[in-house]
């Protein structure tokens, strides 16, 4: 695995998390139990913190980064992902917050200070502009992304099935990768 410290701070990865050997994790990063990080993912916590909760999956090719402090925002902006979050392939997350059970579609881009509340979804290829708030259970699409409707119970249940699938899949990969 490509896990590197930055300025003496090492990533903290729960022993039950799965990190593919071709992922890169740098610096101030914490990853919770049963979460998974797939090939080609880059998680760079160099100028601020990145927190990934439990049972969250970060799929192939994603880029996760943060914002440094500036005179108008001395603390900068961290990146926080709650529990049971699904982040589709090639998503870019920059200094935003995704709350529990959020789902982000393939190729979406979420920028600084975006807040995605519980069980909300940002669809594939969408761009969420800085500072936008996606309310609980909403579905946002487009570039720039906008609310199109509320999610159905069936859609929310389907997201939970995907999340559970990734927990099982991570276990199979962990067992098949030589140590």
RODO-436340 format. One line per 3 residues: number of its first residue (from 1); for each residue x, y, z of N, C-alpha, C. Coordinates in nm, 3 decimals, decimal comma, m for minus. Layout:
% RODO-436340
NUM) X Y Z X Y Z X Y Z; ...
% end
This chain:
% RODO-436340
1) 0,083 m0,119 0,000 0,000 0,000 0,000 0,087 0,125 0,000; 0,043 0,227 m0,068 0,116 0,353 m0,072 0,055 0,446 0,034; 0,103 0,428 0,156 0,055 0,508 0,269 0,174 0,588 0,320
4) 0,161 0,720 0,316 0,273 0,807 0,346 0,239 0,909 0,454; 0,339 0,940 0,537 0,318 1,051 0,631 0,337 1,184 0,559; 0,286 1,289 0,619 0,316 1,424 0,574 0,346 1,505 0,699
7) 0,463 1,568 0,700 0,510 1,645 0,814 0,496 1,566 0,945; 0,533 1,438 0,937 0,535 1,351 1,055 0,401 1,293 1,095; 0,294 1,322 1,021 0,161 1,269 1,055 0,127 1,156 0,958
10) 0,103 1,036 1,016 0,068 0,919 0,937 m0,084 0,903 0,930; m0,134 0,851 0,819 m0,276 0,816 0,813 m0,310 0,713 0,920; m0,431 0,722 0,973 m0,481 0,625 1,071 m0,591 0,545 1,003
13) m0,564 0,416 0,983 m0,656 0,329 0,910 m0,699 0,217 1,003; m0,828 0,206 1,025 m0,881 0,101 1,112 m0,841 m0,036 1,058; m0,805 m0,130 1,146 m0,763 m0,263 1,099 m0,869 m0,337 1,017
16) m0,997 m0,303 1,035 m1,103 m0,369 0,958 m1,134 m0,296 0,827; m1,065 m0,189 0,799 m1,083 m0,120 0,670 m1,001 m0,192 0,564; m1,043 m0,179 0,438 m0,970 m0,234 0,326 m0,917 m0,120 0,241
19) m0,785 m0,120 0,220 m0,722 m0,023 0,130 m0,648 m0,104 0,024; m0,688 m0,088 m0,100 m0,623 m0,161 m0,209 m0,477 m0,116 m0,220; m0,386 m0,208 m0,254 m0,244 m0,172 m0,264 m0,214 m0,062 m0,365
22) m0,301 m0,037 m0,461 m0,276 0,068 m0,561 m0,346 0,200 m0,529; m0,392 0,215 m0,405 m0,445 0,343 m0,359 m0,331 0,420 m0,293; m0,343 0,553 m0,288 m0,243 0,639 m0,223 m0,313 0,719 m0,114
25) m0,259 0,710 0,007 m0,315 0,783 0,121 m0,202 0,857 0,189; m0,220 0,989 0,207 m0,113 1,075 0,257 m0,162 1,160 0,373; m0,087 1,158 0,484 m0,102 1,257 0,590 m0,220 1,241 0,682
28) m0,288 1,351 0,706 m0,391 1,364 0,810 m0,524 1,302 0,766; m0,523 1,169 0,757 m0,638 1,093 0,709 m0,674 0,988 0,813; m0,805 0,977 0,843 m0,855 0,872 0,931 m0,963 0,796 0,855
31) m0,952 0,662 0,857 m1,048 0,576 0,787 m1,107 0,478 0,887; m1,241 0,471 0,893 m1,312 0,390 0,990 m1,326 0,244 0,950; m1,378 0,166 1,044 m1,396 0,021 1,029 m1,487 m0,012 0,912
34) m1,451 m0,118 0,840 m1,528 m0,174 0,729 m1,544 m0,079 0,611; m1,467 0,028 0,609 m1,465 0,115 0,492 m1,368 0,056 0,390; m1,384 0,097 0,262 m1,297 0,045 0,158 m1,250 0,157 0,066
37) m1,125 0,144 0,024 m1,060 0,240 m0,066 m1,003 0,157 m0,181; m1,045 0,185 m0,302 m1,021 0,099 m0,417 m0,904 0,147 m0,503; m0,864 0,071 m0,608 m0,746 0,106 m0,688 m0,756 0,246 m0,749
40) m0,643 0,313 m0,753 m0,634 0,443 m0,817 m0,688 0,559 m0,736; m0,732 0,534 m0,615 m0,782 0,642 m0,530 m0,664 0,718 m0,472; m0,676 0,850 m0,467 m0,577 0,935 m0,401 m0,649 1,013 m0,292
43) m0,602 0,998 m0,168 m0,657 1,070 m0,053 m0,541 1,148 0,007; m0,543 1,281 m0,012 m0,428 1,364 0,029 m0,469 1,460 0,139; m0,433 1,423 0,263 m0,460 1,507 0,378 m0,335 1,581 0,420
46) m0,289 1,671 0,336 m0,164 1,741 0,365 m0,186 1,875 0,435; m0,282 1,954 0,390 m0,300 2,088 0,449 m0,424 2,098 0,538; m0,493 1,986 0,557 m0,609 1,982 0,646 m0,646 1,835 0,667
49) m0,748 1,810 0,747 m0,787 1,674 0,785 m0,888 1,614 0,688; m0,878 1,480 0,675 m0,977 1,402 0,602 m1,024 1,292 0,696; m1,155 1,287 0,718 m1,217 1,189 0,807 m1,316 1,107 0,726
52) m1,297 0,975 0,726 m1,386 0,883 0,655 m1,445 0,789 0,760; m1,576 0,786 0,770 m1,644 0,707 0,872 m1,639 0,557 0,845; m1,731 0,486 0,908 m1,738 0,340 0,896 m1,829 0,300 0,780
55) m1,795 0,186 0,719 m1,875 0,124 0,611 m1,891 0,216 0,490; m1,794 0,301 0,467 m1,795 0,394 0,354 m1,705 0,339 0,244; m1,748 0,348 0,119 m1,664 0,299 0,009 m1,628 0,411 m0,086
58) m1,498 0,417 m0,115 m1,442 0,517 m0,207 m1,394 0,437 m0,329; m1,467 0,445 m0,439 m1,442 0,357 m0,552 m1,330 0,407 m0,643; m1,292 0,323 m0,736 m1,175 0,340 m0,821 m1,161 0,480 m0,880
61) m1,038 0,533 m0,872 m1,004 0,657 m0,939 m1,049 0,786 m0,873; m1,100 0,780 m0,752 m1,145 0,903 m0,685 m1,028 0,986 m0,635; m1,049 1,117 m0,625 m0,951 1,208 m0,568 m1,019 1,283 m0,453
64) m0,957 1,277 m0,335 m1,007 1,344 m0,216 m0,900 1,439 m0,165; m0,935 1,567 m0,145 m0,839 1,665 m0,098 m0,910 1,770 m0,014; m0,834 1,864 0,039 m0,880 1,963 0,136 m0,830 2,102 0,099
67) m0,869 2,202 0,180 m0,826 2,339 0,155 m0,746 2,391 0,273; m0,638 2,458 0,244 m0,552 2,518 0,347 m0,619 2,642 0,405; m0,565 2,688 0,517 m0,612 2,812 0,576 m0,574 2,932 0,491
70) m0,662 3,033 0,491 m0,639 3,158 0,420 m0,676 3,271 0,516; m0,641 3,397 0,484 m0,678 3,506 0,573 m0,829 3,514 0,602; m0,913 3,486 0,502 m1,058 3,493 0,526 m1,114 3,364 0,587
73) m1,043 3,252 0,575 m1,081 3,124 0,637 m0,957 3,062 0,699; m0,918 3,110 0,818 m0,792 3,065 0,878 m0,782 2,914 0,901; m0,895 2,849 0,924 m0,893 2,704 0,947 m0,894 2,624 0,816
76) m0,917 2,689 0,704 m0,931 2,616 0,579 m1,059 2,533 0,584; m1,063 2,428 0,504 m1,179 2,338 0,503 m1,130 2,194 0,497; m1,179 2,114 0,591 m1,146 1,972 0,593 m1,243 1,896 0,501
79) m1,225 1,766 0,494 m1,315 1,679 0,418 m1,368 1,575 0,515; m1,499 1,562 0,526 m1,560 1,469 0,620 m1,662 1,384 0,547; m1,645 1,252 0,557 m1,742 1,157 0,503 m1,797 1,078 0,620
82) m1,927 1,071 0,632 m1,991 1,000 0,741 m1,985 0,850 0,724; m2,076 0,782 0,788 m2,087 0,636 0,783 m2,177 0,594 0,667; m2,143 0,481 0,606 m2,226 0,419 0,501 m2,241 0,508 0,377
85) m2,138 0,582 0,346 m2,138 0,669 0,228 m2,083 0,589 0,110; m2,146 0,604 m0,006 m2,096 0,543 m0,129 m2,049 0,654 m0,222; m1,922 0,643 m0,264 m1,860 0,741 m0,353 m1,823 0,666 m0,481
88) m1,893 0,694 m0,590 m1,874 0,623 m0,716 m1,739 0,647 m0,781; m1,712 0,573 m0,885 m1,585 0,579 m0,957 m1,553 0,721 m1,006; m1,427 0,758 m0,996 m1,374 0,884 m1,049 m1,443 1,010 m0,997
91) m1,489 1,006 m0,873 m1,547 1,124 m0,810 m1,434 1,210 m0,755; m1,452 1,342 m0,759 m1,362 1,436 m0,694 m1,436 1,501 m0,578; m1,379 1,488 m0,458 m1,435 1,551 m0,339 m1,331 1,648 m0,286
94) m1,365 1,776 m0,278 m1,270 1,875 m0,233 m1,328 1,953 m0,116; m1,275 1,928 0,004 m1,308 2,007 0,123 m1,458 2,022 0,145; m1,529 1,910 0,139 m1,674 1,912 0,157 m1,714 1,815 0,267
97) m1,844 1,803 0,293 m1,893 1,714 0,397 m2,008 1,631 0,343; m1,995 1,499 0,354 m2,100 1,406 0,315 m2,146 1,334 0,441; m2,271 1,350 0,474 m2,324 1,291 0,596 m2,366 1,145 0,571
100) m2,404 1,077 0,678 m2,437 0,935 0,674 m2,532 0,902 0,560; m2,504 0,787 0,494 m2,591 0,728 0,392 m2,601 0,811 0,263; m2,512 0,907 0,244 m2,510 0,983 0,119 m2,458 0,893 0,006
103) m2,495 0,927 m0,116 m2,446 0,854 m0,232 m2,405 0,955 m0,338; m2,284 0,934 m0,393 m2,230 1,023 m0,495 m2,205 0,941 m0,621; m2,266 0,981 m0,732 m2,258 0,906 m0,857 m2,125 0,921 m0,929
106) m2,101 0,832 m1,021 m1,977 0,824 m1,097 m1,943 0,959 m1,158; m1,816 1,001 m1,140 m1,765 1,121 m1,205 m1,814 1,253 m1,151; m1,887 1,253 m1,041 m1,935 1,379 m0,984 m1,818 1,458 m0,924
109) m1,836 1,588 m0,913 m1,738 1,678 m0,852 m1,810 1,762 m0,747; m1,761 1,755 m0,622 m1,816 1,834 m0,514 m1,706 1,923 m0,461; m1,731 2,053 m0,456 m1,628 2,151 m0,423 m1,640 2,202 m0,279
112) m1,554 2,294 m0,244 m1,537 2,341 m0,108 m1,668 2,380 m0,040; m1,680 2,334 0,084 m1,789 2,369 0,175 m1,926 2,319 0,129; m1,929 2,227 0,033 m2,055 2,162 m0,002 m2,094 2,072 0,115
115) m2,222 2,068 0,146 m2,276 1,981 0,250 m2,383 1,893 0,186; m2,362 1,761 0,197 m2,461 1,664 0,149 m2,518 1,596 0,272; m2,645 1,620 0,299 m2,707 1,570 0,421 m2,748 1,423 0,407
118) m2,792 1,360 0,518 m2,817 1,216 0,518 m2,912 1,169 0,407; m2,873 1,055 0,347 m2,951 0,984 0,246 m2,974 1,065 0,119; m2,901 1,175 0,101 m2,910 1,253 m0,023 m2,820 1,188 m0,129
121) m2,845 1,225 m0,255 m2,764 1,172 m0,365 m2,732 1,283 m0,464; m2,605 1,281 m0,509 m2,560 1,365 m0,619 m2,535 1,270 m0,735; m2,604 1,291 m0,847 m2,598 1,198 m0,959 m2,469 1,203 m1,037
124) m2,450 1,101 m1,119 m2,330 1,085 m1,201 m2,305 1,209 m1,286; m2,178 1,251 m1,291 m2,136 1,362 m1,375 m2,176 1,500 m1,327; m2,235 1,509 m1,211 m2,282 1,638 m1,160 m2,168 1,719 m1,101
127) m2,183 1,852 m1,104 m2,088 1,944 m1,042 m2,164 2,025 m0,937; m2,125 2,009 m0,811 m2,188 2,085 m0,703 m2,095 2,200 m0,667; m2,143 2,322 m0,688 m2,065 2,443 m0,669 m2,033 2,467 m0,523
130) m1,926 2,544 m0,495 m1,886 2,570 m0,356 m2,000 2,625 m0,270; m2,008 2,572 m0,149 m2,102 2,623 m0,050 m2,245 2,575 m0,062; m2,279 2,495 m0,162 m2,417 2,447 m0,179 m2,451 2,344 m0,071
133) m2,579 2,337 m0,034 m2,628 2,240 0,063 m2,732 2,152 m0,004; m2,704 2,022 m0,006 m2,797 1,923 m0,059 m2,871 1,867 0,062; m2,998 1,896 0,073 m3,075 1,857 0,191 m3,097 1,706 0,196
136) m3,132 1,657 0,315 m3,155 1,514 0,337 m3,253 1,459 0,234; m3,216 1,345 0,178 m3,301 1,267 0,088 m3,325 1,332 m0,049; m3,256 1,442 m0,080 m3,273 1,505 m0,211 m3,185 1,437 m0,316
139) m3,226 1,446 m0,442 m3,147 1,404 m0,557 m3,112 1,528 m0,637; m2,980 1,549 m0,656 m2,930 1,662 m0,735 m2,862 1,607 m0,860; m2,885 1,676 m0,973 m2,825 1,638 m1,101 m2,782 1,763 m1,176
142) m2,685 1,744 m1,266 m2,649 1,850 m1,360 m2,519 1,920 m1,328; m2,488 2,017 m1,415 m2,366 2,095 m1,402 m2,395 2,239 m1,444; m2,422 2,328 m1,351 m2,416 2,305 m1,206 m2,535 2,221 m1,158
145) m2,512 2,144 m1,052 m2,614 2,056 m1,000 m2,725 2,135 m0,931; m2,847 2,083 m0,945 m2,964 2,141 m0,880 m3,055 2,028 m0,834; m3,137 2,058 m0,735 m3,234 1,957 m0,690 m3,331 1,927 m0,803
148) m3,353 1,796 m0,826 m3,454 1,757 m0,925 m3,577 1,697 m0,856; m3,557 1,635 m0,738 m3,669 1,578 m0,663 m3,616 1,516 m0,534; m3,707 1,465 m0,453 m3,667 1,386 m0,336 m3,648 1,241 m0,379
151) m3,561 1,171 m0,308 m3,537 1,030 m0,335 m3,652 0,945 m0,279; m3,679 0,835 m0,347 m3,783 0,743 m0,300 m3,725 0,648 m0,195; m3,812 0,586 m0,120 m3,768 0,484 m0,023 m3,694 0,372 m0,093
154) m3,741 0,328 m0,210 m3,675 0,221 m0,284 m3,534 0,260 m0,325; m3,514 0,385 m0,366 m3,379 0,432 m0,403 m3,286 0,432 m0,283; m3,337 0,474 m0,170 m3,254 0,477 m0,049 m3,218 0,335 m0,006
157) m3,314 0,243 m0,016 m3,285 0,102 0,016 m3,183 0,044 m0,082; m3,193 0,079 m0,210 m3,097 0,030 m0,310 m2,956 0,080 m0,279; m2,943 0,203 m0,232 m2,812 0,256 m0,193 m2,753 0,175 m0,078
160) m2,838 0,136 0,018 m2,791 0,056 0,131 m2,742 m0,081 0,084; m2,807 m0,138 m0,017 m2,764 m0,266 m0,072 m2,627 m0,252 m0,138; m2,605 m0,144 m0,210 m2,473 m0,119 m0,272 m2,366 m0,109 m0,165
163) m2,393 m0,033 m0,059 m2,296 m0,017 0,050 m2,262 m0,152 0,111; m2,362 m0,234 0,140 m2,338 m0,367 0,198 m2,258 m0,454 0,101; m2,288 m0,445 m0,028 m2,213 m0,520 m0,129 m2,063 m0,486 m0,122
166) m2,032 m0,358 m0,106 m1,891 m0,318 m0,102 m1,820 m0,368 0,024; m1,890 m0,386 0,133 m1,829 m0,445 0,252 m1,790 m0,590 0,223; m1,881 m0,664 0,161 m1,854 m0,804 0,126 m1,743 m0,813 0,022
169) m1,752 m0,730 m0,082 m1,652 m0,730 m0,188 m1,513 m0,698 m0,134; m1,503 m0,603 m0,043 m1,374 m0,569 0,017 m1,315 m0,690 0,090; m1,398 m0,765 0,158 m1,350 m0,886 0,226 m1,294 m0,988 0,127
172) m1,361 m1,007 0,014 m1,312 m1,099 m0,087 m1,178 m1,052 m0,144; m1,167 m0,922 m0,170 m1,040 m0,868 m0,223 m0,929 m0,883 m0,119; m0,958 m0,852 0,006 m0,858 m0,865 0,111 m0,804 m1,008 0,117
175) m0,894 m1,106 0,102 m0,854 m1,246 0,108 m0,776 m1,289 m0,014; m0,794 m1,222 m0,128 m0,728 m1,266 m0,253 m0,598 m1,194 m0,284; m0,568 m1,087 m0,212 m0,445 m1,012 m0,239 m0,332 m1,072 m0,155
178) m0,223 m1,114 m0,218 m0,112 m1,171 m0,141 m0,051 m1,068 m0,046; m0,015 m1,115 0,074 0,046 m1,019 0,169 0,194 m1,010 0,154
% end
